[in-house]
């Protein structure tokens, strides 16, 4: 069984690029366009992996990660941001994220992250 990945980003171009890449490597993807939508998707779809933009309307990616960590299922979370100040904020946040990447995220880094996360998912 493949793990489902939630990609949450309010930038439609970056969201579409990420979805197309993940689908091209046979990953099941669901999307969210803001923090509140992300929480709804996490609750309803129970994705195993979260790829969250830090700067989103409503709840930011850090707050979504904190909330997801408190749900009844385990998730592996990656945060993404294009801004240096936000990168620093996300890097220091105790939200359960295992990685913080600068946007635009290199596709090779996403592949490496997923390979590691999916390895953990099958071991758990």
C-alpha positions as CSV (number, residue, x, y, z in Angstrom):
1,X,0.0,0.0,0.0
2,X,1.4,3.4,-1.0
3,X,1.4,6.3,1.4
4,X,-0.7,9.3,0.5
5,X,0.9,12.7,0.4
6,X,-0.8,16.0,1.2
7,X,0.7,19.0,-0.5
8,X,-0.5,22.3,0.9
9,X,0.5,25.5,-0.8
10,X,-1.4,28.7,-1.6
11,X,0.6,29.3,-4.7
12,X,-1.3,27.5,-7.5
13,X,1.8,27.3,-9.8
14,X,4.0,25.7,-7.2
15,X,1.2,23.4,-6.0
16,X,0.5,22.2,-9.6
17,X,4.3,21.7,-10.2
18,X,4.6,19.6,-7.0
19,X,1.4,17.5,-7.8
20,X,2.6,16.8,-11.4
21,X,6.0,15.7,-10.1
22,X,4.6,13.5,-7.4
23,X,2.1,11.9,-9.8
24,X,5.0,11.3,-12.3
25,X,6.7,9.2,-9.6
26,X,3.5,7.3,-8.8
27,X,2.7,9.0,-5.5
28,X,-0.9,9.4,-4.4
29,X,-1.5,13.1,-3.9
30,X,-4.1,15.2,-2.2
31,X,-3.9,19.0,-2.1
32,X,-4.9,21.9,0.1
33,X,-4.7,25.7,-0.7
34,X,-4.5,27.0,2.9
35,X,-4.0,25.9,6.4
36,X,-7.7,25.3,7.2
37,X,-8.1,23.2,4.1
38,X,-5.0,21.2,5.0
39,X,-6.4,20.3,8.5
40,X,-9.7,19.2,6.9
41,X,-7.8,17.1,4.4
42,X,-5.6,15.6,7.1
43,X,-8.7,14.7,9.2
44,X,-10.7,13.3,6.3
45,X,-8.0,11.6,4.1
46,X,-5.4,10.7,6.8
47,X,-2.3,11.2,4.6
48,X,1.0,9.7,5.8
49,X,3.2,12.5,4.6
50,X,2.6,16.2,4.7
51,X,4.4,18.7,2.5
52,X,3.4,22.1,3.9
53,X,4.1,25.7,2.7
54,X,4.9,27.8,5.8
55,X,3.3,31.0,4.5
56,X,-0.4,30.1,3.9
57,X,-3.6,32.0,4.7
58,X,-5.4,30.9,7.8
59,X,-3.1,28.6,9.7
60,X,0.5,28.6,8.5
61,X,2.4,25.4,7.8
62,X,4.0,25.3,11.3
63,X,0.6,25.5,13.0
64,X,-0.8,22.8,10.7
65,X,2.1,20.6,11.5
66,X,1.6,21.1,15.2
67,X,-2.1,20.3,14.9
68,X,-1.4,17.2,12.8
69,X,1.0,15.9,15.3
70,X,-1.8,15.8,17.9
71,X,-4.1,13.7,15.8
72,X,-4.6,10.0,16.3
73,X,-2.4,8.9,13.4
74,X,1.3,9.4,12.7
75,X,2.4,11.7,10.0
76,X,5.8,12.7,8.6
77,X,6.0,16.4,7.9
78,X,8.2,18.5,5.6
79,X,7.9,22.3,5.6
80,X,8.7,24.6,2.6
81,X,9.3,28.3,2.3
82,X,10.9,30.8,0.0
83,X,11.7,33.5,2.6
84,X,14.8,33.5,4.7
85,X,13.0,34.9,7.8
86,X,10.3,32.3,7.5
87,X,12.9,29.5,7.0
88,X,14.5,30.5,10.3
89,X,11.1,30.5,12.0
90,X,10.2,27.1,10.6
91,X,13.6,25.6,11.4
92,X,13.3,26.6,15.0
93,X,9.7,25.6,15.5
94,X,8.9,22.6,17.6
95,X,6.1,21.3,15.4
96,X,7.3,17.8,14.5
97,X,8.6,18.6,11.0
98,X,11.5,16.4,10.1
99,X,12.8,18.8,7.3
100,X,12.5,22.4,6.2
101,X,13.3,23.2,2.5
102,X,13.8,26.4,0.7
103,X,11.4,27.0,-2.3
104,X,11.5,26.3,-5.0
105,X,12.4,22.9,-3.7
106,X,14.7,20.9,-5.9
107,X,12.9,17.8,-7.2
108,X,15.8,15.6,-6.2
109,X,15.4,16.7,-2.6
110,X,11.8,15.8,-2.7
111,X,12.6,12.4,-4.1
112,X,15.2,11.8,-1.3
113,X,12.8,13.0,1.4
114,X,10.0,10.7,0.1
115,X,12.3,7.7,-0.2
116,X,13.3,8.2,3.4
117,X,9.8,8.9,4.6
118,X,8.2,6.0,2.7
119,X,10.9,3.8,4.2
120,X,9.9,4.9,7.6
121,X,6.2,4.5,6.8
122,X,6.7,0.9,5.8
123,X,8.8,0.2,8.9
124,X,6.2,1.7,11.2
